[in-house]
Amino acid sequence: MHGIIRFFIFCVFFAIGLSALGLSILCDELVSYYRSRDMLNALEASNDKLRLLDEDYDVLLEQLRANPGVLRRAARVTLGSVAEDINAVYPQATAEELAAARATLMRDSDKASTEVTLPEWLERIKQPRRRFGLFLSGAALILIAFIFFGSTRKNLKIQPQN
């Protein structure tokens, strides 16, 4: 019974120490993994938006083929030609207003693309002091496991040298 408990404690100390060592060594790769994952998610979202836009254009092209009157309405909006209906109100934006709106949209999209969401535990161990401490504590746990809970001398069979 004593040997089973000793073996269990050895396994727990060794596993925790090995995990701490591995985590401290692989910290940069984990950060890179999370950044790549976020970038992949952003690219997939961008591809989905492009796919939806492509479908919208396909529907618009079908409408243009079926009803040529749609082309006159689209030309009025796209080319900025004068409206045929004098009683309708068509809002006009100035160049300054459009430039300000474009700058705001670009600033917001830059903020969204540069933010990487790392887990809180990875943010903490990313700091060099804590990473070094994690490395030392993992090494200490492995040493403790081998020194105090490893095999005893009476279990070792030492063969005499000839």
C-alpha positions, 0 to 999 in steps of 0.5 A, spaced: 500 500 500 505 504 501 508 503 494 502 505 491 501 511 494 508 513 493 507 511 486 501 516 485 505 522 489 511 521 484 506 521 478 502 527 480 509 531 482 512 529 475 506 530 471 505 537 474 512 539 473 513 536 466 507 540 464 510 547 467 516 546 464 513 544 457 508 550 458 514 555 460 518 552 454 512 552 449 509 559 451 511 563 444 508 557 440 502 558 444 502 565 443 503 564 435 498 559 435 492 563 438 494 569 433 494 565 427 487 562 430 484 569 430 487 571 423 484 565 420 477 566 423 478 573 421 479 571 414 474 566 414 469 571 416 472 576 410 471 570 405 463 569 408 462 576 407 465 576 400 461 570 398 455 573 400 457 579 396 458 575 390 451 572 391 448 579 392 451 581 385 448 574 382 441 576 384 442 583 381 445 581 375 439 576 374 434 582 376 438 586 370 437 581 365 429 580 367 428 587 368 432 593 364 428 598 368 432 596 374 439 599 370 436 606 370 435 606 377 442 603 379 445 608 374 442 614 377 445 612 384 451 609 381 453 615 376 449 620 380 445 622 374 439 627 375 433 624 378 427 624 373 422 625 379 422 633 381 418 631 387 423 626 390 428 628 395 435 625 394 440 626 399 447 629 397 453 628 401 459 632 401 466 630 400 468 632 407 463 628 410 464 622 406 472 622 407 470 623 415 466 617 414 471 613 410 476 615 416 472 612 421 470 606 418 478 604 416 480 606 424 475 601 426 477 596 422 484 597 423 482 596 431 478 590 430 484 586 426 490 588 430 486 585 437 488 578 439 484 575 444 489 571 448 487 567 454 488 570 461 493 565 463 497 565 457 497 573 458 500 572 465 505 567 463 508 571 457 511 575 462 519 573 462 519 573 470 513 569 470 515 564 465 522 563 468 519 562 475 514 557 472 520 553 469 524 553 475 518 551 479 517 545 474 524 543 474 523 543 482 517 539 482 521 534 477 527 533 482 522 533 488 519 527 485 525 523 483 529 525 490 523 523 495 518 519 491 523 515 486 525 508 487 528 507 494 535 504 495 533 497 497 529 496 491 535 497 486 539 491 485 546 493 484 551 488 481 558 488 483 563 490 478 568 484 476 
